[in-house]
Amino acid sequence: MEHTPLFEPTHLGSIQLTNRIMSSGHQTTLVNEYLPTDDFFAYHLARARGGAGLVVLEAHAVHESGLLTDHTIDASTDDIVETYEPFAEAMHEADTRVMAQLFHGGRERYAGEYAPPALSASDEPTDRLTVIPRPMETAEVYEMIDAFVDSAVRMEQAGLDGVEIVGSHTYLPAQFWSPNVNDRNDEFGGTLENRCRFTVEIADRIRERTSDDFVVGIRLSAEERSEQGLSFDETLPIIEHIDDATMLDYWSVVVGSSSTQEGCSYIVPPATESEIVTQSPAAVIDQTVDGATIVTSRINTPEKATQMLDETGADVVGMTRALIADPELPAKTKAGEWDDVIPCVACNQGCIGRYQEGLPIRCTINPITGREAEYGDLDSATTPKSVLVVGGGPAGLIAATTAGERGHDVTLLEATGDLGGQITAYADLDHRGRYGDWLATLKSRLDDHDVTVELNTRFDPDNVAAYDFDELILATGATGRRPDVSVAESVAAYTAVEALRADNPFGDDVLVADWDGNEAALDVASKAADAGADVEIVTAAYTPGESVQQYIQNALLGDLYSENVTLTPHYRVDAVEADEVVLQNVFNDERERRDSVDTVVFAHGGEANYEQYRNLSVVDVSVHRVGDCWAPRSLDEAIWEAYETATDL
């Protein structure tokens, strides 16, 4: 068996894990009235039954002032105990250990319907969330310590195996120990010992009030990855002091900070980042502390996980987004079923992106994620049918493989010579992650479920009688939309997909016309800059990349600034003339002009061919439209509609 180290037992404190793969704490929004829901339990049980040795549950507010959003789990009341007892038992029956994060964000706080004062060590603002906190009075600090300890006791009463004090990403414990934030002059400020006192007191008192078998760990950022934040050299003495002052069973190592745009992207790193960011500090920490070590961040394949264990000496490796994409990754890896693993593409859309919109967790490429309670087991079709799927893009592939898995006789028609649709235009871009691997997984599933694939075969809606089927699924996608703008013949004009697919589309001076702050505009700008062009993104949105998940947006905009790409918000292209491009302000209609532009790329979304559906003359069969051919939207909708349609056949 490959990747044997991943499946060796290991210990955290006094408890044994069956293997070294962990799902780390991450917000699910599967919460109602501050308590986890049945969907929450089903979601985590799927990862346990898929083989994860350890599941650390998301941030639990230890105090009412720490309720980050309306969907935060509240560990400050006894209601949580009864809620968790049967869940903890089920997780243990799946041979998985389960712990909970103890959390208070301090000044790192989203506002809900009402924004009470944010509490912190001092009144140092947080730039990213633009919060000015109120310094805690000394008595309040002791009350907060009590809140952490009381919450830990409740977790043990509920049957969980341990707790994790969240000191990462400049949340409240880090706001005390950081000299950049803490300017107190009481026993919790000034010296290193005083600044670490808040964390040490929490850990010591949890030890006093829980059993010897109860695990107490800490999560912290080895470095905050921004100019304003702590470097690893500045963090290491803090780690050494806490390790000497109290007993922690494990240290979970991450990087990044919630307080800056630059540092926050490492909370859920985009595809541009590597697991290497945590490798070196984790190796040093492993040699420094007495407890076990856990290493996380962008570890999305068994190969990377095995390498990280070897090169850091860590005891456990966090593969959180990989498990969001495929909860059965451990079991499939152990069985050698590599081709069937759904790979995380680091798009951040369905996971952290939906959390930041207040929506339940999903996975863009795995439609079951977050819906395990309803769709965890795929039923075989009661009456197998003949199903014709038209279109070999992502929606068509999901529809065909899902229908095939349920026992239907499926034929897939694709007009071109390759499968994948528009994804093939950007699958090879470094910052887009592993879309190519995902397409490879879907293609292998076509064979596994005996789907007949006919490439270079265009569907003829006027000759439906030539096809023999019971169900028709149209998944023909959309083409790039061009706005109603005059374009001079001397200027090369493309849609985003056309530009990404062309061999040498860019001249010396490229203008990218962006409609809604979409990622395709950033893709094109990056590719044009790499080709040596002078590039400007002109967007009608408030900022380029506005519709892109924040952490990815931050990283891509940082790269574009480094490549000297000009970013111009609040304008649309009004005309493309031979000697100039005319821009129109979206707020006051004033015009600006750009000369010397030789290439214009329109990133204006998609345009569906509705006539194909309207021209159908179908008798005694059901017709379904999924994805962009129904209406151009995002990949999330395309995948979900395809899956739901195929499960309903």
SVG drawing of the C-alpha trace seen along z (x, -y; Angstrom):
<svg xmlns="http://www.w3.org/2000/svg" viewBox="-46 -63 60 65">
<polyline fill="none" stroke="black" stroke-width="0.4" points="0.0,0.0 1.3,-3.4 1.3,-6.3 1.6,-3.9 2.6,-6.6 -0.8,-8.2 -2.4,-5.1 -0.2,-4.4 -1.8,-4.9 -0.6,-7.9 -1.4,-9.6 -2.5,-13.0 -2.1,-13.1 -3.6,-9.9 -5.9,-9.1 -5.0,-7.0 -5.9,-7.9 -6.4,-5.1 -4.6,-7.2 -2.9,-10.6 -5.5,-12.2 -7.5,-15.1 -10.4,-17.3 -9.5,-20.6 -11.9,-23.1 -13.8,-25.0 -17.1,-26.8 -20.1,-25.0 -23.1,-27.3 -25.0,-24.1 -26.1,-25.7 -29.5,-26.9 -30.1,-29.1 -26.5,-28.6 -26.6,-24.8 -25.5,-22.2 -28.2,-20.7 -28.8,-17.2 -27.1,-18.3 -24.0,-19.3 -23.9,-15.8 -24.4,-14.0 -21.6,-16.2 -19.0,-15.2 -20.1,-11.6 -19.5,-11.3 -15.9,-12.3 -15.5,-9.9 -17.0,-7.0 -14.8,-7.9 -11.7,-7.2 -10.5,-10.4 -8.8,-9.6 -9.6,-12.9 -12.3,-15.5 -11.9,-18.9 -15.2,-20.7 -15.5,-24.3 -15.1,-27.4 -17.4,-27.3 -18.0,-30.6 -17.1,-30.4 -18.8,-33.7 -21.8,-35.5 -19.5,-38.3 -17.7,-35.8 -20.6,-34.8 -18.9,-35.6 -22.1,-35.3 -25.7,-34.2 -24.5,-30.7 -21.8,-30.3 -22.1,-27.4 -22.5,-28.6 -20.6,-26.6 -21.4,-28.9 -24.7,-27.2 -25.4,-23.7 -27.7,-23.1 -24.6,-22.0 -24.0,-19.0 -27.2,-17.2 -27.0,-18.1 -23.6,-16.5 -23.9,-13.3 -25.4,-11.0 -23.2,-12.6 -20.0,-11.9 -21.1,-8.3 -21.7,-7.9 -18.3,-9.4 -16.6,-7.0 -18.5,-4.1 -17.0,-5.2 -13.5,-4.8 -12.9,-8.6 -11.9,-10.9 -13.7,-14.2 -12.8,-17.5 -14.1,-21.1 -12.4,-24.4 -12.8,-26.9 -13.0,-30.3 -13.3,-34.0 -12.3,-36.3 -11.8,-39.4 -11.5,-42.3 -11.8,-39.9 -15.6,-40.0 -18.3,-40.1 -21.3,-42.3 -24.8,-40.8 -28.1,-42.6 -26.5,-44.4 -22.8,-45.1 -21.9,-45.2 -18.4,-46.3 -15.7,-43.9 -13.5,-42.9 -9.7,-42.7 -6.5,-43.1 -6.4,-46.8 -8.1,-49.1 -5.8,-48.4 -8.0,-48.2 -8.2,-45.4 -7.7,-46.7 -9.4,-44.0 -12.7,-43.9 -12.4,-47.6 -13.3,-47.0 -12.1,-49.2 -12.4,-47.1 -12.9,-48.0 -10.1,-47.0 -11.2,-44.4 -11.1,-45.3 -8.9,-43.1 -12.0,-41.5 -13.4,-40.8 -10.2,-39.0 -10.6,-36.6 -14.3,-36.1 -13.2,-35.3 -10.8,-32.7 -13.6,-31.2 -15.7,-31.1 -13.1,-29.1 -12.7,-26.6 -16.5,-26.2 -16.9,-25.5 -14.2,-22.9 -15.9,-21.1 -19.1,-21.0 -17.3,-19.4 -16.0,-16.6 -19.5,-16.2 -20.8,-15.8 -18.4,-13.0 -15.9,-14.7 -12.3,-13.7 -10.8,-17.1 -10.7,-20.8 -8.5,-23.1 -7.8,-26.6 -7.9,-28.8 -5.0,-31.2 -4.4,-31.2 -5.0,-34.0 -4.7,-36.8 -7.9,-35.7 -8.2,-36.7 -5.4,-34.6 -3.0,-36.0 -4.2,-39.5 -3.0,-39.1 0.4,-37.6 1.3,-39.8 3.3,-43.0 1.9,-44.6 -1.7,-44.5 -1.4,-44.3 -0.5,-47.6 -1.9,-46.7 -0.2,-47.6 -1.9,-45.1 -0.9,-41.4 -1.9,-40.6 0.4,-43.1 4.0,-44.2 6.4,-41.3 6.3,-38.1 5.1,-36.2 2.2,-38.6 1.2,-38.6 1.0,-34.8 -0.8,-34.6 -4.2,-34.6 -3.4,-31.5 -1.5,-29.7 -4.3,-30.3 -6.9,-28.9 -4.8,-25.7 -3.9,-25.2 -7.4,-25.6 -8.9,-23.3 -6.4,-20.7 -7.6,-21.2 -11.3,-20.8 -11.1,-17.9 -9.9,-14.3 -6.4,-13.1 -7.8,-11.5 -9.2,-14.8 -7.0,-16.3 -6.1,-20.0 -4.4,-21.4 -3.8,-24.8 -3.9,-26.2 -1.6,-29.1 -0.2,-30.9 3.6,-30.3 3.8,-33.5 1.1,-36.0 2.3,-36.6 2.0,-40.3 4.2,-43.3 2.1,-44.3 2.1,-40.8 4.4,-38.6 7.2,-36.8 8.2,-33.3 11.2,-34.6 8.9,-36.7 6.4,-33.9 8.9,-31.3 9.7,-32.8 5.9,-32.9 5.6,-29.2 8.6,-28.4 7.2,-30.3 3.7,-28.8 5.2,-25.3 7.4,-25.8 4.5,-27.3 1.7,-24.8 1.1,-21.3 -0.5,-21.1 -1.2,-17.8 -0.7,-19.1 0.1,-22.2 -1.7,-22.7 0.4,-24.8 -1.0,-27.2 0.0,-30.6 -1.8,-33.8 -3.8,-36.5 -7.5,-37.5 -6.5,-41.2 -5.0,-42.1 -6.0,-41.5 -2.5,-40.1 -2.5,-37.7 -6.2,-36.5 -5.7,-34.6 -3.7,-32.0 -6.7,-31.1 -8.0,-29.1 -5.1,-29.3 -5.8,-29.7 -4.3,-27.4 -1.4,-29.9 -0.1,-28.9 1.7,-25.7 1.8,-23.5 5.4,-24.6 4.3,-27.7 3.8,-25.6 6.5,-23.1 9.6,-24.8 8.0,-26.4 6.1,-23.1 9.4,-21.2 11.0,-23.7 7.9,-23.7 7.9,-19.9 11.5,-20.0 10.6,-22.7 7.5,-21.6 6.8,-18.6 3.3,-17.9 2.4,-16.4 2.3,-18.5 -0.4,-18.9 0.4,-20.6 -2.2,-22.0 -2.8,-24.4 -3.2,-23.4 -2.4,-19.8 -4.7,-18.3 -3.3,-15.0 -2.0,-11.9 1.4,-12.5 1.7,-15.9 0.4,-14.6 2.9,-11.8 5.7,-14.2 4.7,-16.7 4.7,-14.0 8.1,-13.0 9.7,-16.4 8.2,-18.1 8.1,-15.2 4.4,-16.1 2.1,-13.5 -1.1,-14.5 -1.8,-16.2 -4.9,-18.3 -6.5,-17.6 -9.6,-19.7 -10.6,-20.9 -9.6,-17.6 -12.1,-16.0 -14.7,-18.6 -14.3,-17.6 -14.2,-13.9 -15.0,-12.6 -13.9,-9.1 -10.4,-10.2 -8.8,-8.2 -10.6,-5.0 -10.1,-5.4 -6.4,-6.1 -6.0,-3.1 -7.7,-0.9 -5.6,-2.3 -8.6,-3.7 -6.8,-6.8 -8.8,-7.5 -12.1,-7.8 -10.9,-10.5 -12.7,-13.9 -9.8,-16.3 -10.1,-19.7 -9.5,-22.4 -9.1,-25.2 -11.8,-27.3 -13.0,-28.4 -16.5,-28.9 -18.6,-26.3 -16.7,-26.1 -15.3,-29.4 -17.0,-31.4 -20.5,-30.4 -19.6,-30.8 -18.7,-34.4 -22.1,-34.8 -23.9,-33.2 -24.8,-30.1 -24.5,-26.4 -21.3,-24.7 -21.1,-23.1 -18.4,-21.9 -18.5,-23.3 -17.4,-20.0 -19.1,-17.5 -22.8,-18.2 -23.3,-15.9 -21.2,-18.0 -23.4,-19.6 -26.3,-17.6 -25.3,-14.2 -28.5,-13.9 -30.5,-13.8 -28.1,-12.6 -25.5,-10.6 -26.6,-7.3 -27.3,-7.3 -30.2,-5.0 -30.4,-2.8 -33.1,-3.6 -36.3,-1.8 -36.9,-1.7 -33.7,-2.0 -34.2,-4.3 -32.4,-5.3 -30.9,-8.7 -29.4,-11.0 -27.1,-13.8 -26.2,-16.5 -23.0,-18.4 -19.7,-17.2 -19.0,-20.1 -19.0,-19.8 -22.8,-19.7 -23.1,-17.0 -20.3,-14.9 -22.0,-15.0 -25.4,-14.2 -24.1,-11.3 -22.0,-9.7 -24.7,-10.1 -27.4,-8.7 -25.0,-5.8 -24.2,-5.1 -27.9,-4.7 -28.2,-2.1 -29.6,-4.1 -28.3,-3.4 -26.6,-6.7 -25.3,-8.2 -23.3,-11.4 -23.0,-13.6 -20.3,-16.2 -20.0,-18.5 -16.2,-18.9 -13.4,-16.5 -12.8,-16.8 -14.8,-16.7 -14.7,-19.5 -16.5,-22.5 -15.3,-25.9 -13.2,-24.5 -10.6,-23.4 -9.9,-27.0 -8.4,-27.6 -7.7,-24.2 -4.0,-24.5 -3.6,-27.9 -1.5,-27.6 -3.8,-29.7 -6.8,-27.7 -5.9,-24.6 -6.6,-21.0 -9.5,-21.3 -7.6,-19.1 -7.4,-16.3 -11.1,-16.7 -12.0,-16.3 -9.8,-13.2 -11.8,-11.8 -15.1,-12.5 -13.9,-10.9 -12.8,-7.7 -16.3,-7.5 -17.8,-7.5 -16.1,-4.2 -16.9,-2.9 -20.6,-3.4 -20.7,-2.3 -21.6,-5.7 -21.4,-5.7 -19.5,-8.8 -19.8,-10.1 -17.4,-13.0 -17.6,-15.3 -21.3,-14.6 -23.6,-17.6 -27.1,-17.1 -29.8,-17.9 -33.0,-19.2 -34.8,-19.0 -34.2,-15.3 -35.1,-14.0 -36.7,-10.9 -33.2,-9.7 -32.4,-9.2 -33.9,-6.6 -34.2,-7.8 -36.6,-8.2 -35.0,-11.2 -33.1,-14.1 -30.7,-16.3 -29.5,-19.4 -26.2,-20.5 -24.9,-22.5 -23.6,-25.4 -23.1,-28.9 -20.8,-30.8 -19.0,-34.0 -21.2,-37.1 -20.2,-40.2 -21.8,-43.5 -23.6,-45.6 -20.5,-47.7 -19.0,-48.7 -15.5,-47.3 -13.2,-48.5 -11.8,-45.9 -8.2,-46.9 -8.6,-45.9 -8.5,-42.2 -11.6,-41.4 -12.2,-38.2 -14.4,-36.8 -12.5,-35.6 -12.7,-31.9 -11.6,-32.6 -8.6,-34.5 -7.7,-31.8 -7.9,-29.1 -6.1,-31.0 -2.4,-30.5 -1.2,-34.1 -4.2,-36.4 -2.6,-39.3 -1.0,-42.4 1.2,-44.9 -1.6,-46.8 -4.5,-44.8 -7.7,-46.1 -9.9,-43.5 -13.5,-44.7 -15.0,-43.1 -18.7,-43.2 -19.2,-42.0 -15.7,-41.5 -15.4,-37.9 -12.4,-35.6 -12.2,-35.1 -11.1,-38.8 -8.3,-38.1 -7.3,-35.0 -7.0,-36.9 -5.1,-39.8 -2.6,-37.4 -2.1,-35.5 -1.7,-38.7 0.8,-40.2 2.8,-36.9 2.9,-37.3 4.6,-40.7 1.6,-43.0 0.7,-46.2 -2.7,-45.3 -5.6,-47.3 -8.7,-45.8 -11.7,-48.0 -14.6,-46.8 -18.1,-48.1 -17.9,-46.5 -16.6,-48.2 -13.4,-46.4 -11.8,-43.8 -12.5,-40.3 -15.5,-41.5 -17.4,-38.3 -14.4,-36.1 -14.0,-34.6 -12.1,-37.1 -8.9,-35.1 -8.5,-34.2 -9.3,-37.7 -6.6,-39.1 -3.9,-36.8 -4.7,-37.4 -5.0,-41.2 -1.6,-41.1 -0.1,-39.2 -1.6,-41.6 -0.3,-44.6 3.2,-43.0 2.8,-42.6 2.0,-46.3 -1.5,-45.6 -3.7,-48.8 -7.0,-48.3 -9.8,-50.7 -13.2,-50.2 -16.5,-51.9 -16.2,-52.0 -17.6,-50.0 -16.5,-50.0 -18.7,-52.2 -16.9,-51.9 -13.8,-50.3 -12.6,-52.6 -9.5,-52.3 -7.5,-54.8 -9.0,-54.7 -11.3,-52.8 -14.0,-54.9 -14.9,-54.2 -18.1,-55.3 -18.4,-55.9 -21.3,-53.8 -22.3,-56.5 -22.3,-59.7 -21.8,-58.6 -18.6,-60.7 -16.2,-59.4 -12.5,-58.5 -10.4,-57.4 -7.5,-54.9 -5.3,-55.1 -3.0,-52.5 -5.1,-49.5 -4.7,-46.7 -6.6,-43.9 -9.9,-44.0 -11.1,-41.0 -14.7,-41.0 -15.2,-39.1 -19.0,-39.5 -20.3,-36.2 -22.2,-33.7 -24.9,-33.6 -27.1,-30.6 -28.6,-29.2 -32.3,-29.0 -33.4,-28.2 -32.1,-24.7 -34.5,-23.9 -37.4,-25.9 -36.9,-24.0 -37.3,-20.6 -40.3,-18.6 -40.3,-15.8 -43.0,-13.3 -43.3,-10.9 -40.0,-11.9 -38.9,-14.3 -36.6,-17.1 -34.4,-18.8 -32.1,-21.8 -29.2,-22.1 -26.4,-24.6 -25.7,-27.6 -27.9,-26.4 -30.8,-27.0 -29.4,-30.4 -25.7,-31.4 -24.6,-31.4 -21.7,-29.8 -20.2,-26.3 -22.0,-25.7 -25.4,-25.8 -24.4,-23.8 -23.1,-20.9 -26.0,-20.9 -28.7,-21.0 -27.0,-18.2 -26.7,-16.0 -30.2,-16.7 -31.7,-16.1 -29.9,-12.7 -30.9,-11.6 -34.6,-12.4 -34.8,-10.3"/>
</svg>
